[in-house]
Amino acid sequence: MYLTECLIENVGPIELLDLSLSLDEHGSPKPIIVVGKNGSGKSILLSYIADALMEFAKTAYKDIVEGQREFESPFFKLTGPINQRINCQFGIGLLQFSTGEKSCSYVDKSGILAFDEYADKMRERFKDISWDKEGNIKKVSKNEKDFEDIFKRCSICYFPSSRKEIPHWLNRGSVDDELTFQLKMQLTSTLGKPVFVESCANENKKWVLDVFLDSMVDFEPAEDKFKILGNINDKLLLKQGRANVEALLKNILQDESISLGLSYRNARRYRLHVKNIEKIIIPSLDHLSSGQSILFNLFTTIIRYADIGDVNKSIHLDQIEGIVLIDEIDAHLDSQLQYDILPKMIKLFPKVQFIVTTHSPLFLLGMEKNYDVDGFRIIEMPNGNVISTERFSEFKKSFEYYKLTKDYEDSIQKRLLESTKPLVLTEGETDPIYIRTALDLLGHKDLLDQLDIDWVGRKDEHGNSINTGKDSLNTAKRFIEANPNASNRSILLLYDCDANKSEENEEKIFVRTISRNPKNDKVTNGIENLLPSSLFDDKFYYYKTKKQLGGGGEKIEKRLKKTEFCRYICHDRANHEEFKEFDRIVQILDEFIKLTRGD
């Protein structure tokens, strides 16, 4: 069963929302991502879909909501003028779901609206339902037998924004840990699949333990070998169900080496745990972080619900069908879980219709990365406009900048921790090579032994230098100042002559600028300025078109092949006389060493 049509008018902030949701060429649903500002109606849309699912379930089962009896059926969602837009005569929500070749509909109407007068907006949809002109109406088309089968074999659930899992460290007796909504729903006394899922860790732990035990092979001694008891093929299939649960954990924890482990029954705290090859790394599923726990239990619930109707569904995740509503899907999740992990986990269930709300551009970009351009839909509230991820191009730029900055800061932190020697950071990739060569040729190897010399940037996947130059040295300075306890190393930020930075002597950070060499009028910027101008032969240059000029001409820049030139000067020639002007840097480094020693 999948949602195919949605028409909501005059409800809360929604003036008119008219959606048609198509399936892909294989008959599978596309994930629906609902975006919009706070108060734009995202949660209202989900509430209508969840309410329709509740009403469908109530036609087949008698224990859906608390207080449901033979002739009483409390609503999950309140109906009436409370939902209606101010100064409007009516409010209405119409939904249509496809169940194979059949369809079923839902209506929630308040105020005054004649059925015939609304026919134009319905456009031949919602044919199996009608309503009276006046009064509050909520009803669904009846397909009791169909609904009984659908809710038994499918994963149909609504995860509200209030979802939570109790952490292992909490003394439950010290707080009221009752759920926000007490909806003790059981679809018959044996099915046990509540549509509204605010917390599910306890049920999932029991089920995961059952899955683990079912996958274990029994054997007995037989001569000098062992005899396997039972059907080994069945056990291999059941082991795949366990592997699927472990795959969720591997994705969430971003560790391919982990698996579930089982301790003896008297080791209650560690009975079902997470381990790697060497040891237990997480004592129990209760010890997952809040974000990890919510994510794990959300997707485990989808598998468990399908498994209750058919154990083969836990073995073949791509065969699980259903509708899963998730309000604020990015809640409690860090940036990597939103961008990398969440889209991959959604993709494990191609036949489940995910309808989720989000405020996270990282999640949207992650979906774009994992799906084809037409593989999912973004719906913007309150009007329901279908938009493309191109609308989020500014977020992509921001995210790329964020990744570069994060990688850069991680690189800086790694360098701060990998040694205790004072550290010299330079602007460019070749700068440390020139400085080490100069110290060697000028007889200052003692400084080399006392210092680590590195450049501020790093290489990207294509081998290009990134995060270089004075701006990156400035960023490094801000990072070190903001994280004073990251390292006890003293750091010298050594700027090229064109940076014109003033000297600074702080507790751990020292700033110096290399003075300009007036003898080299050919290269006036960069560390190469300290070399004789006669070395800069034309063979070490290349020409690059900078831009097209309006008159049809081109602006061409002559650029130094810095890496090739550095290799020639430092390795092929290594001439003492050519490095005399580097004595300026020797003096800076010598002063830096004395300052770090307190001389």
N, C-alpha and C positions, 0 to 999 in steps of 0.2 A: 504494500500500500504506500503510495506516494502522493504528496500534495501537488496538484496540477493547476488549480485556479484559486485566486484570492481576490475578493472585492470587499474593501472596508471603506465606509463613508461616514463622516461626521462623528468620529470617535476620538476623544482627546485631541492631540495635535494633528491627527490625520483628517484632512479635508476630503481627499479621495485617493485611495490606493487601489490600483487595478493591475494584478500580476497574472501572467500565464507562465508556468514553469515547465519547460520541456525536458525530455529525457535525451540521452545521447544516442548515437546510432546503434548501440548495443542494448538499448532499453534500460540503461542504468541512469540513476539521477545524478545531476551535477550538484556539488556542494553550493549552498546559498549562503552568502555572507552579507549580513545586514549592517550597514554603517549609518552614521549620522550623529549629530550633536546630542548631548544630554537633553531629554525632554522632546525628542523628535518622534517618539513612538516605536522604538525598536522592541522594547519589552512588551508593549501592547500587542504588537503583531505576534510575538511568540505566545502571548497569553491566549489569543484566539485559537491558534493552532493547537496548543496544549488542551484547551477547553474542548475543542472538537474531538480530540483523541479520547478524552475522558468520557464524553457523551457516547462515542462509539463503543467504548469498552463497557459502559453501563447497560447497553442493550443485551450483552451476552453474559455478563457476570454481575453478581449481586453485592459484592463487597468492595466496590471501587473507591468510594469515599466514606469517611467516617459518618455514621448516622444513616447510611443507606439501608432501607428496608423494602418490604414487598411493594408498598404503594407510596414510598417516599424516596426521593432521589435528590439530595442536596447538590447544589451547583458547585463546581470547582471555582469558576469565575462568576462574580456577581453580574447580574444583568439589570437592565433598566436605565433610567435617566442619569445614573451616577457616571456612566461612561460617555454620555452624549455631549457633543460640542455645544457650547453656550449659544443660545439664540438660533438653534436648529430644531426643526420639527421632528426629526428622527435621527437615529443612529443605527447602523447596520453592519454586520460582518457576515460575509458569505464565503464558504470554503468548499472546494470540491477535491476529492481524492480519487485516484485511480487504483483499482484493485484488480489488476489483470485486464480482462475485457469489460469488467463492470466499473461503475463509479458510484460514489456515495457523497452526500452533501450535508452541510451544516449551516444553520442560520441562527444568528442572535440579533434580534431587532428590538428597538425601543421606540416609543413615540408613534406618530401617525404616518404610515406609508402603505399605500395600496400595492399589492403584488403586481397587478397588471400595469400600473404606472411605472414600474421599475424594469419592465421587460427589456427596454432598449439597452440599458447598462448591463443586463445579464447576458445578452448576446448568445442565446441558445445554450448557455451554461446553467448549472444548478437545476436541471429539469426535474429532478426527483424530489423537489421540496417546494413548499409554498407557505404562506402565512396570512393571517388576518390583518386588516388595515390598521386597527387600533390595538393598543396594549403592548405588553412586553412578551416577546416570543423567543423561545430557545428550543430547537429540536433538530433531529438528524434523521436522515433516511434510514429505514430499518433493513439491516442485513445481518440478523443475529447469528446465523450459522457461519457466515463469512467472517464476521468479527471474532467469533470464538476461535476459529482457526488462525486468523491473522495475529491476534494477541498472544496466542500460545506459541507460535513458531517464530515470530519476528522480534526484533529488538525495537521497542517503542518506548521512549523515555524522554523526560524533560528535566534537564539539569538547570536549576535556577541560579541566579547570581549569588544567592545566599548559601550555596553549597559549601560544605565544610567537612573536615575529618578531624576528630579529636586527637591531638598529639600525644605521644607516649609518655611525655614527662608531666602531663597535667594530672593533678589529684582531682579526680572527677567528683569527689565528695565535697570539694570546696567551691564548686560553681554549679549553676543551673545549666546543664548541657542538653536540655531538651531541644529538639529541633524547632526552628522558627515556625514551621507549619506542621501541625500534627495531622498528617494524612496517612493513616495506617491502612494503606490500600493493599488488598490481596485479591487478585483476580481468581476467585474461587479459593477454597481453603488449601489447595495444594499447589497452585501455580506460583504464587509469591513473587510477582513481578510488578511492583508499583510503578506507575507512569511518572509520578513526581518523585524525583530522586535528589534529596538534599544531602544525604549521607549514606554510604553503602559499604564502608570498609569492613565492618563485622561480617556481613553476608559474603563479601568477596573473599575474605580470609578463609572462611569455611569451605567455600567452593574451590579456591586454589589448592587447599590441602587435599580435597577430594580428587582434583585433577592430578595432583602429584602422586597420590597413592594409587590411582587407577593406572598410571603409567609404569609402575614398578613391576618387575618380572619376578615371579616365584620360581624357585628351583629346589631340587633335593639331590643329595649325593647318589651317584649311580656308578658303581665300580670305581674307576679312577677318574671319572668325569662327573659332570653335573647334568641332571635331566631337567629341562625347562617344563614347568607345569602350565597348563592352559594354552591358549592359542597365541603364538608369538606374533602373528600378523596383526591381531587385534591390539596387542600391546604396543606394537610399533606405531599403529595409527593413533592410539591414545597418547603415546609419547609426543606426537606432533602437536596435540592440544597443549601439552605442557610447554613445548618449545615455543608455541605462539604466545603464551603468557610470559615466558622468559624474554621473548623478543620485545615485548612492551617495556620490560625493565631495562633491557640493553639500550633501547632507544632513549628512554628517559634519563638513565644514568650515564649514557654515552660511553659505554664500556662493553665491548664484545666478549670479554672474558668471563662475565658473570653468569651465574645460573642459580636456580633455587636449590636449597639444601634442606635436609630433614634431620633433626636431632631426635634423641629418644624422648618418649612421652613425658618423662619426669623432668626434662629440661624445658619447662613451659615457656620461659621467656625467649628461648632460641629454637623452639620446636620447628617452625618454618622460617628460614632465614635466607639471606642473599650472600653468596660466596663467590670467590674466584678459585683458581686452581690451588692456591696456597692456604687460604684461610677464610673465615667468616668476615665479611666486610660491613654488613648491615644485620644486626641481631634479629630483626623481625620486620615484617611489612609495616608495623606501627612506627618504626624508626625512620621511615622516609620523611623528607622534609614536607612542609605543608603543600608546596607547589607540586612536588613529585607525587605525593600521596593522592592529591585531587586528580591529577592527570592519569595516574595508574588506575585508580578506582573508576574513573569515568569510562575508560576504554575496556577495562575488565568487565564492567557491568554490561556493556554492549555484547561482549562474548558470552557472558553468563546467561543473559536473557535468551539468546538464541540457542544456547546449549541445553537449557531446560526443555525446550521443545524438541530438540534433535541434537544428540551428542556429536554428530558429525560436523555440526556448524563450528564447534570450537577447533576442529581439525582443519576445516576449509573456511578461513575468514572471508574469502572473496565470495562466498555463497550466503553470507548473512544478509538478510533484508530487514528493512525497517525505516523508521523515522526517528531521528535524534535531534532534539532541540537543546541548544546550549546558550544560555544568556551570559554575555561577557566572557567569552571563551578564553580570553587572554588573562583573566583575573588570576592572581597568585603565581603567575609564571614569569620567569626571568626572560631576558631578551633572546637567549639562545633557544630556550624551549618554545617560545613563540615563533621564531623565524625558522629554525632548523627541524625541530622535533614534531611539533603539533601538525603541520601539513603532512609529514610522512605518515603519521599515525592515522590521520583521516583517510589517507590513500590506501590503507590496508583494508578498508571496507567499501569497495566500489559500488555495492548494491544498497548501501545505507544512504538515505537522504539526510544529509546534515544541513540543518538550518540554524545558523549561529549569528550572534551579534558580537561586535567588537569595536574597540576604539584604537586598536593597535595597527599602525602602518607596517610594523615588522611582520606581523602575522600575514597581512595581505601580500607583502613582498615574498614571504616564504611560500604562500600558495602559488603565486606567479612562477616561482622557481621550480615547483614540483608538478605543476599542471600545465597543460597546453593553454594557450590564450583563451580558447573557448571551453576549457575544461571545468570552469566554475563561474559563478555569477556574483557580481557585487551589486547590491540593491541599496540605494540611498534613501533614507527616510527624511521627511514624512511623505514624499510624493511617490516613492517607489521607482524612481528612475534607475534603469540599469546602466551602470557606468563601467568604464574600463579601468584597468590598473594604471593607464597612462595618466589618469587624474591624480595618481599618487607618485608621479615622477619626481616631485620635489622631495617626497619622503625617501625615494630611492637614493637621490643624491645625498640626503642627510644621512641615510644609513651607510652608504659607502664611506662617507667622511667619518662616521662613527666607528666603522670597522677599522679604517686606517688609523684613527686616533687610538683606538683600544689596542690594536696590534703594536703600535708605536710605543704606547705607555708600558705594555707588557714587556716589550724589548728593553726599554730603559730599566724597568724594575729588575729584569733578569741580569742585566749587566751590573747593577748595583749590588746584587747578592752573590755574584759568582766569584768575588775576590775581596780581599781586605785592603789591597793596595790603593793608593790615591789614583783617581781615574781622570784622564784627560779626554774630553769629547771635542771633536772638530766638526766643521761644517760638511766636508766632502769625503767621499769614499777613498780618494787617493791621498788625502792629507796625512793619515797615519803612516803611510808608506814613505812619503817624503821625510817626515819627522824622524822615523826610525833610521832611515838611511843617513840622514844628516848627523844624528847622534853617534852613529857608528863611525862615519868618516871623519867627524870632528873630534873624536876621542872622548866621547861622553857616554860610554857604555854603562857607567855606573847609574846614570839616570834611567836608562832602559830597564835596569834591574829593579828600580824602585817604583816604577810607574806602569800603569796600564794605559795604553793609548788606543783610542777607538774613534770611529766616526759616528755621528748621531743617527744616521738613517739605517735603512736595511734594503735588501733585494726583494722584489716581488717575484711572482711565479714565472715571469718571463725573463728574469735576470736583470731587470732595470732597477736603477737606484731610485728609491722613494724616500720621502721624509728627510730631505737634505736641506742644507742652507741655514741661514741665520734664523729664519722663522722657526725651524725645528729645534734649534738650540734654545730659542726663547721658550718653546713649549716644554722642553726638557727641564728648564729652570723652574717653570711654574709647577710641573709635576713634582719635582724634588722638594720644592718649598711647601707644597700641599701635603706631602707625605714624609715628614721629617724623620719618622721612625723606620722608613723602608730600608735604610742602610746606615752604617757608621762611616762609610767611605767619604773622603773629601773629594770634591769634583771640581775640576777646572774646565770651564766652558771657554774654548779658544776660538775666537771669531777672526775671520779674514779682515784684511785692512779696510775694505769698503764698508764694513758694518758700522764703524765709528762708535763702538760701545765704550762706555765709561768703565773704569776699573771698579770692581766690587769685591769686598772681602767680608763674606758672611760666615756663619758658624761652620757650614759645610760646603758652601758654594763660593767659588772664586771666578770672576769674570775678567778676561784680558782680551785685548785686540792686538793682532800682529801689526806692527808699524809698517808703513809702505816703504818699499825700496825705490827711491827716485831714479836709480840707474837703469831700471827696466821701464822704458816708456812704450814698449810694445804690448805688454800684458800688465795692466795696472790694477787688476782685481784678482782675488784668489791667492792661494798659497804659491802658485806658479810665479807670482810677481817677485819672489825672492830669488829667482833664477836669472842668469844673464839673458838678455834679450836675443843674443846671437843664436841661442839654441832653438828658437821657434821657427823652424824651417817650414816652408809651405806644404811639405808632404804630410805634416801632422795636422792639417786642417781639412775640413770638408765644408761644403756650401749647402745651406738649407734655405728654401723659400719661406720667408716669414709671412708674407701676405701679398695678395693681388692688389695692385694700385688701380685707381679709378680710370686712368688713361690707358689702360691695357698693359702697363708695365708690371714689374714684380719687385718687391723688396727682398733682397737676398742677404742672408747673414753668413759670415765666415766664422766657423766654430772650431775650436781646438778638440782634437781626439784625445781627451784627457787620459783615458786609461792606457792607450797605446803610447802616448808621450811619456807618461810616468814610468812605464816599463822600460822605455829606452833610457831615460835619465838615471833611474835608480838601479837598474840591473845591467843594462848593456854598457853604460858609461861609468857610473858610480865614481865620478871625478870629484876629489876633495875640494879643488879650487872653485868648482861651480856651486858649492853649497855654503860658501863663506857667509852669505847674508842670512843664513838660517841661525846664525849666532844670536839673532834677535829672539828666536824661539827658545834657544838654550837658556838664555837669561831668564825668560818667563818661567820655564820649567824649574830651573834652579831655585828661583824665588818661591815658587809654589811648594816645593819640597820643604823648604825652610819654614814656611808658614804652617804647613801641616804638622811639623815637628814642634812648633812653638818657639823656634829660634829667634 
